[in-house]
Amino acid sequence: MLRIQERLTRLYSLILDVQTLGGQVDEALLAQADTLGAQCGEMGLGIADVINSSDADRVCWVGTTRRGDVTLSSAPLSVAASLSAGLFAQKKNVVLTSATLTADGSFNYLKERLGVEESAELELGSPFDFERSVLMLLPTDFPEPQQAGYQAACETAIAESVEASGGRTLVLFTSHGALRTTYHAIRGRLEEGGIQVLAQGLDGSAKTLTSALRENHRSVLLGTATFWEGLDVVGPALSTLIIPRLPFPVPTDPVFAARAEL
């Protein structure tokens, strides 16, 4: 990486020399060489920082992407000090709002994780009448996720539920692999019945998919990642939510594993 930076810096200097001598220089090329040189420098410093790090409060690991590219990552075990100094101490007021800020009726866990020392707290109940408006179904005859037949059972249950509700469904997955496998398994069956099947990462952006779900009530959206954070679909367009697996952290996740050892 440092060698690439050196060559880009040399190229940038040569282009400047040509310009100084009165030669014609492509300004876009000059800017690109400068930008790439700076990016390589930052990347080189970042790699060196990860490799040479002896910080016990950080975890570093090597991984691969779906395309097989090697990645080098580093993450803090706690963001409390960084947020306290870099955000909360710099602002006169900071408002944190969410439906999931408390644990067992207390804000203490969140305050500790985020580095919040003093705060005014307010917990409000939900305006929704869940007892009258929501029906929760939990199957008890399902194979365990590690058992043979689990994926096929998920596909059948999802397809039957979507058919019963005539679409109007969001299915939240914890992995892109399970999402894609389910998508290809149920798409033909549901589309034969006039139900559109939409999948995150296959049929457009999250914004596009959400709009399609609003506009076509006979549709089902298979999502993961950002969709766990919520989406705004008011009215009958979204009436059923299916969660095949709860989104617990994978025990082998480097950050989760390092925190578990503390």
C-alpha positions as CSV (number, residue, x, y, z in Angstrom):
1,M,0.0,0.0,0.0
2,L,2.8,2.4,0.9
3,R,4.5,1.6,-2.5
4,I,1.3,2.4,-4.3
5,Q,1.1,5.7,-2.4
6,E,4.7,6.5,-3.3
7,R,4.1,5.9,-7.0
8,L,0.9,8.0,-7.0
9,T,2.7,10.8,-5.2
10,R,5.5,10.6,-7.8
11,L,2.9,10.7,-10.6
12,Y,1.3,13.7,-9.0
13,S,4.7,15.5,-8.8
14,L,5.4,14.7,-12.5
15,I,2.1,16.1,-13.6
16,L,2.8,19.3,-11.7
17,D,6.2,19.5,-13.3
18,V,4.7,19.2,-16.7
19,Q,2.2,21.9,-15.8
20,T,5.1,24.2,-14.5
21,L,6.9,23.8,-17.8
22,G,3.9,25.0,-19.7
23,G,2.5,21.7,-20.8
24,Q,-1.2,20.8,-21.1
25,V,-2.5,19.0,-18.0
26,D,-5.8,17.3,-17.5
27,E,-7.1,18.8,-14.3
28,A,-9.3,15.8,-13.6
29,L,-6.3,13.5,-13.9
30,L,-4.3,15.7,-11.5
31,A,-7.2,15.7,-8.9
32,Q,-7.6,12.0,-9.2
33,A,-4.0,11.3,-8.6
34,D,-4.0,13.5,-5.6
35,T,-7.1,11.9,-4.2
36,L,-5.9,8.4,-4.7
37,G,-2.6,9.2,-3.1
38,A,-4.3,10.6,0.0
39,Q,-6.6,7.6,0.2
40,C,-3.7,5.1,-0.1
41,G,-1.9,7.0,2.7
42,E,-4.9,6.9,5.0
43,M,-5.5,3.2,4.2
44,G,-1.8,2.4,4.9
45,L,-1.9,4.1,8.2
46,G,-5.1,2.3,9.1
47,I,-3.6,-1.1,8.3
48,A,-0.5,-0.3,10.2
49,D,-2.5,0.8,13.2
50,V,-4.6,-2.4,13.2
51,I,-1.6,-4.7,12.8
52,N,0.6,-2.9,15.4
53,S,-2.3,-2.3,17.9
54,S,-1.8,-3.5,21.5
55,D,-4.9,-1.8,22.8
56,A,-6.7,-4.2,25.1
57,D,-10.0,-2.2,24.5
58,R,-10.1,-3.0,20.8
59,V,-10.5,-6.3,18.9
60,C,-8.9,-6.8,15.5
61,W,-9.7,-9.6,13.0
62,V,-9.2,-10.8,9.4
63,G,-12.2,-11.8,7.4
64,T,-13.4,-12.3,3.8
65,T,-16.3,-10.8,1.8
66,R,-18.8,-12.7,-0.3
67,R,-16.5,-12.1,-3.3
68,G,-13.5,-13.6,-1.5
69,D,-11.8,-10.3,-0.8
70,V,-9.7,-10.3,2.4
71,T,-10.7,-7.6,4.9
72,L,-8.8,-6.3,8.0
73,S,-11.1,-4.9,10.7
74,S,-10.8,-3.2,14.1
75,A,-13.5,-2.2,16.5
76,P,-13.7,-0.9,20.0
77,L,-15.1,-3.2,22.7
78,S,-16.9,-0.1,24.2
79,V,-17.9,3.1,22.5
80,A,-18.8,4.8,25.8
81,A,-15.7,6.9,26.2
82,S,-15.7,8.0,22.5
83,L,-19.4,9.0,22.6
84,S,-19.0,10.7,26.0
85,A,-16.1,12.9,24.8
86,G,-16.9,13.3,21.2
87,L,-20.7,13.8,21.3
88,F,-22.3,14.3,24.7
89,A,-19.6,16.6,26.2
90,Q,-19.7,18.7,23.0
91,K,-23.4,19.4,23.0
92,K,-25.6,21.4,25.3
93,N,-28.5,19.0,24.8
94,V,-28.8,15.6,23.2
95,V,-32.1,13.8,22.8
96,L,-32.2,10.0,22.5
97,T,-35.5,8.5,21.5
98,S,-36.4,4.9,20.5
99,A,-38.9,2.2,21.3
100,T,-36.0,0.0,22.7
101,L,-34.0,2.2,25.1
102,T,-34.9,0.5,28.3
103,A,-34.1,-3.0,29.6
104,D,-36.4,-4.4,32.3
105,G,-37.9,-0.9,32.8
106,S,-34.5,0.8,33.3
107,F,-32.3,3.1,31.2
108,N,-29.1,2.0,33.1
109,Y,-27.8,-0.5,30.6
110,L,-28.1,1.9,27.7
111,K,-26.5,4.7,29.7
112,E,-23.5,2.5,30.6
113,R,-23.0,1.3,27.0
114,L,-23.2,4.8,25.5
115,G,-21.3,6.7,28.2
116,V,-24.2,8.8,29.5
117,E,-23.5,10.1,33.0
118,E,-26.4,12.4,33.7
119,S,-29.8,12.4,32.0
120,A,-33.4,13.2,32.4
121,E,-35.4,10.1,31.6
122,L,-39.0,9.5,30.4
123,E,-40.5,6.2,29.5
124,L,-43.9,6.2,27.7
125,G,-46.2,3.3,27.1
126,S,-47.3,2.3,23.6
127,P,-50.3,4.0,22.0
128,F,-51.3,0.7,20.3
129,D,-53.8,-1.7,21.7
130,F,-51.8,-4.9,21.2
131,E,-54.3,-7.2,23.1
132,R,-57.1,-6.3,20.6
133,S,-55.1,-5.6,17.5
134,V,-52.4,-8.2,17.4
135,L,-52.5,-12.0,17.1
136,M,-49.1,-13.7,17.8
137,L,-48.6,-17.3,16.6
138,L,-45.6,-19.4,17.6
139,P,-45.3,-22.9,16.0
140,T,-44.3,-25.7,18.3
141,D,-43.9,-28.5,15.7
142,F,-40.9,-26.9,13.8
143,P,-37.5,-28.6,13.3
144,E,-34.6,-27.0,15.1
145,P,-32.5,-24.7,12.9
146,Q,-29.6,-27.2,12.8
147,Q,-31.9,-30.1,11.8
148,A,-32.6,-31.3,8.3
149,G,-35.9,-30.0,6.9
150,Y,-35.8,-26.7,8.8
151,Q,-35.3,-24.5,5.7
152,A,-38.0,-26.4,3.8
153,A,-40.4,-26.0,6.7
154,C,-39.7,-22.3,6.9
155,E,-40.4,-21.9,3.2
156,T,-43.7,-23.8,3.4
157,A,-44.9,-21.9,6.5
158,I,-44.0,-18.5,4.9
159,A,-45.7,-19.4,1.7
160,E,-48.9,-20.6,3.4
161,S,-49.0,-17.6,5.7
162,V,-48.6,-15.2,2.8
163,E,-51.3,-16.9,0.8
164,A,-53.7,-16.8,3.8
165,S,-53.2,-13.1,4.3
166,G,-53.3,-12.4,0.5
167,G,-49.9,-10.7,0.6
168,R,-49.5,-7.7,2.9
169,T,-46.5,-9.4,4.6
170,L,-43.0,-8.5,5.7
171,V,-40.6,-11.4,6.5
172,L,-37.5,-10.5,8.5
173,F,-34.4,-12.7,8.1
174,T,-31.2,-12.7,10.1
175,S,-29.0,-13.7,7.1
176,H,-28.9,-12.8,3.4
177,G,-28.3,-16.4,2.5
178,A,-31.6,-17.6,4.1
179,L,-33.4,-14.7,2.5
180,R,-32.2,-15.6,-1.0
181,T,-32.9,-19.3,-0.6
182,T,-36.4,-18.6,0.6
183,Y,-37.0,-16.1,-2.2
184,H,-36.2,-18.6,-5.0
185,A,-38.2,-21.3,-3.2
186,I,-41.5,-19.5,-2.8
187,R,-41.5,-17.0,-5.6
188,G,-43.0,-19.3,-8.3
189,R,-45.7,-20.6,-6.0
190,L,-46.8,-17.2,-4.8
191,E,-46.6,-15.4,-8.1
192,E,-48.8,-18.1,-9.6
193,G,-51.4,-16.9,-7.1
194,G,-51.0,-13.3,-8.1
195,I,-48.8,-12.3,-5.1
196,Q,-45.6,-10.3,-5.9
197,V,-42.5,-11.4,-4.1
198,L,-39.9,-8.7,-3.3
199,A,-36.4,-9.4,-1.9
200,Q,-33.9,-7.0,-0.4
201,G,-30.7,-7.0,-2.4
202,L,-32.4,-8.6,-5.4
203,D,-35.3,-6.4,-6.4
204,G,-34.1,-2.9,-5.6
205,S,-33.2,-0.5,-2.8
206,A,-34.9,-0.5,0.6
207,K,-36.8,2.6,-0.3
208,T,-38.0,1.1,-3.6
209,L,-39.1,-2.1,-2.0
210,T,-41.0,-0.2,0.8
211,S,-42.8,1.9,-1.9
212,A,-43.8,-1.3,-3.8
213,L,-45.2,-2.9,-0.6
214,R,-47.3,0.2,0.0
215,E,-48.6,0.4,-3.5
216,N,-49.4,-3.3,-4.1
217,H,-51.2,-4.9,-1.2
218,R,-50.8,-8.4,-2.8
219,S,-47.1,-8.5,-2.2
220,V,-44.6,-9.9,0.3
221,L,-41.3,-8.3,1.2
222,L,-38.3,-10.4,2.3
223,G,-35.9,-8.2,4.2
224,T,-32.9,-8.1,6.6
225,A,-30.4,-5.7,7.9
226,T,-31.9,-2.2,7.7
227,F,-35.5,-3.5,7.8
228,W,-35.0,-4.7,11.3
229,E,-34.8,-1.0,12.3
230,G,-38.3,-0.5,11.1
231,L,-40.3,0.9,8.2
232,D,-43.3,3.1,7.8
233,V,-46.2,1.3,6.1
234,V,-49.5,2.6,7.4
235,G,-52.9,0.9,6.9
236,P,-53.7,-2.5,5.5
237,A,-50.7,-2.7,3.1
238,L,-48.7,-4.4,5.9
239,S,-50.7,-6.7,8.2
240,T,-48.5,-9.7,8.8
241,L,-44.9,-9.9,10.2
242,I,-43.0,-13.2,10.0
243,I,-39.7,-13.7,11.9
244,P,-38.1,-17.1,11.2
245,R,-35.3,-16.6,13.7
246,L,-34.7,-13.9,16.4
247,P,-31.6,-11.7,15.6
248,F,-29.3,-12.8,18.4
249,P,-25.6,-12.1,17.7
250,V,-23.6,-15.0,16.3
251,P,-21.3,-16.4,19.0
252,T,-18.4,-16.4,16.6
253,D,-18.8,-12.7,15.8
254,P,-15.4,-11.2,16.8
255,V,-16.8,-8.2,18.8
256,F,-19.4,-10.4,20.5
257,A,-16.8,-13.1,21.4
258,A,-14.4,-10.5,22.8
259,R,-17.0,-8.8,24.9
260,A,-18.1,-12.2,26.2
261,E,-14.6,-12.8,27.6
262,L,-14.6,-9.6,29.7
